[in-house]
């Protein structure tokens, strides 16, 4: 997949793996939307990568639907959705 201008949603972006993946996709030219549990980490990463963000809890289906709809709308659609399986990151533990 060509990443230049690809509209990608990274779910789980507040984990260490998710944030590294988002930074890599951004460096490759992808247009990003970010979703995660930790609002502070999410906000900082969104600012850093100039990406829209949405807080969500993967255990609550309605939360996932709302986040995807909101972020897809912000990018004018999605070309890829990357779901990063993760537990609690060091950054998330530190901020709670």
Secondary structure per residue as TSV (DSSP state, phi and psi in degrees):
chain	resnum	aa	ss	phi	psi
A	1	X	-	360.0	131.6
A	2	X	-	-73.2	124.4
A	3	X	-	-89.1	-22.2
A	4	X	T	-57.4	116.2
A	5	X	T	69.4	8.5
A	6	X	-	-69.9	135.7
A	7	X	E	-90.2	107.8
A	8	X	E	-119.9	131.4
A	9	X	E	-100.6	124.4
A	10	X	E	-105.9	108.2
A	11	X	E	-94.3	126.2
A	12	X	T	97.2	24.0
A	13	X	T	-68.8	-14.7
A	14	X	T	-87.4	-5.6
A	15	X	S	-79.4	164.3
A	16	X	H	-58.1	-49.2
A	17	X	H	-62.5	-44.9
A	18	X	H	-62.2	-42.5
A	19	X	H	-68.9	-37.5
A	20	X	H	-65.4	-41.7
A	21	X	H	-63.0	-44.4
A	22	X	H	-60.6	-43.5
A	23	X	H	-62.5	-39.4
A	24	X	H	-67.0	-44.7
A	25	X	H	-61.0	-41.6
A	26	X	H	-62.4	-42.8
A	27	X	H	-63.1	-28.0
A	28	X	T	-85.0	-1.1
A	29	X	T	99.5	5.2
A	30	X	-	-71.0	149.3
A	31	X	E	-92.5	123.1
A	32	X	E	-108.1	151.0
A	33	X	E	-129.8	139.4
A	34	X	E	-122.9	137.3
A	35	X	E	-132.7	143.4
A	36	X	E	-173.0	178.2
A	37	X	S	-86.0	-37.1
A	38	X	-	-89.9	108.5
A	39	X	H	-62.6	-38.0
A	40	X	H	-66.9	-48.5
A	41	X	H	-63.3	-42.5
A	42	X	H	-61.0	-44.6
A	43	X	H	-62.3	-44.7
A	44	X	H	-63.6	-43.9
A	45	X	H	-66.8	-41.2
A	46	X	H	-60.3	-42.6
A	47	X	H	-64.0	-44.8
A	48	X	H	-59.8	-42.0
A	49	X	H	-101.0	4.9
A	50	X	T	52.3	52.9
A	51	X	-	-126.1	142.2
A	52	X	E	-67.2	151.1
A	53	X	E	-132.6	158.9
A	54	X	E	-150.6	132.1
A	55	X	E	-80.1	139.4
A	56	X	-	-151.5	160.9
A	57	X	-	-121.1	114.8
A	58	X	T	-63.1	-15.1
A	59	X	T	-86.5	-4.0
A	60	X	-	-118.1	105.9
A	61	X	H	-56.0	-44.2
A	62	X	H	-60.3	-37.1
A	63	X	H	-62.0	-40.7
A	64	X	H	-66.3	-45.5
A	65	X	H	-59.6	-45.8
A	66	X	H	-62.1	-44.4
A	67	X	H	-63.2	-46.6
A	68	X	H	-63.8	-45.5
A	69	X	H	-60.0	-46.8
A	70	X	H	-62.1	-47.9
A	71	X	H	-72.9	-36.9
A	72	X	H	-62.4	-40.3
A	73	X	H	-63.2	-39.8
A	74	X	H	-64.7	-31.6
A	75	X	H	-97.6	-3.8
A	76	X	T	75.3	29.1
A	77	X	S	119.4	173.9
A	78	X	-	-131.6	140.1
A	79	X	S	-100.1	-25.7
A	80	X	E	-152.2	144.9
A	81	X	E	-123.9	123.0
A	82	X	E	-112.6	120.0
A	83	X	E	-104.8	116.4
A	84	X	-	-95.2	112.1
A	85	X	-	-71.2	129.1
A	86	X	-	-156.1	160.1
A	87	X	-	-103.1	-150.3
A	88	X	-	-86.4	127.4
A	89	X	-	-81.0	166.5
A	90	X	H	-58.0	-42.4
A	91	X	H	-63.9	-39.2
A	92	X	H	-67.3	-42.6
A	93	X	H	-63.4	-38.8
A	94	X	H	-67.8	-29.9
A	95	X	H	-91.9	-3.2
A	96	X	-	-99.2	360.0
